[in-house]
Amino acid sequence: MGTVTTFDPVTEHERTRAALAAAASRLVALLRAVPDQDARSGVPEWTVGDVGAHLAAVYLAYTALVSPDDAVEWEDVLPSGEGTFVERITAMNSRSVTLFGGEERAKVPDFVAERGETFLRVTEGLPPDTPVSAPWYGEVPFTLATVTGLLLSETLVHGLDVARGARLPWSIGDDEAGLVLGQSMPTMMAAALDPVKSRGVRIAFDLAVKGGPRLAVVVDDATVTVTRDAPPRAYDCRIVAAPATFLLVSFRRTPIWKAVASGRMRAGGRKPWLAVRLGQLVAGP
């Protein structure tokens, strides 16, 4: 079954805050170094400038969640109607690119730097389990730890998208990726479960991130529970992965076959072939 580890949520949250501060600083430097805003990025339908605009909107949105001085009229931004998880996130992503256009894009690096500093300042000292409402995700119960992990993931993954298009260096370390997975993955897996594809499905996954969190992901007929440090039990499939690799596979920046071929992800257990189902059951825009 493997060894079940435990973690200190306060210590991990503080480590995530430190990782976010470092990654945001790297991101600002990267955005300032971009030579061509119109170059194609790591997101096929977006230019490098589009990704930068999206990042500025992300930093605006997440800071608005925790800072009364930066409040946003969400009814003017959110897509109309309920919609599925994928539909809501896709609509928000499309909207985000339009919030910073033309000459405003030259100010994106400074805007990201200022909002990043504000987010960390206003949340300093708050408990990681402080409730936070993120309207674009619907009624999903978020905490400050989740939001901090998500902002770190946006910074790391979209930093890579910018770097790939601008042909500039960018790295995602296993330590910072592991923090993203521990802080935000349990909540986001539950939020992103595809209700159609998971109907009638019953699979228990043991997700062991090397040097990172151990997650029990149990899909049971269109519902899912994701538990950290779960007691030992029988699983259908065990997935062992390096943190940065699993992060990039989760965000569809690295194909799973490449992760397996590199030896940084492998499946085991009674039914190892079920590993590919996890990415199919958890939706993505």
Buried (B, 14 or more C-beta within 10 A) or exposed (E): EEEEEEEEBEEBBBBBBEBBBBBBBBBBEBBEEBEEBEBBBBBEEBBBBBBBBBBBBBBBBBBBBBBEEBEBEBEEBBBEEEBBBEBBBBBBBEBBBEBBEEEEBEEBBEBBBBBBBBBBEBBEEBEBEBEBEBBBBEEBEBBBBBBBBBBBBBBBBBBBBBBBBBEBEBEBBBEBBBBBBBBBBBBBBBBBBBEEBBEEBEBBBBBBBBEBBBBBBBBEEBEBBBEBEBEEEEBBBBBBBBBBBBBBBBBEBBEBEEBBEEEBBEBBBEBBEBBBBBEEBBBBB
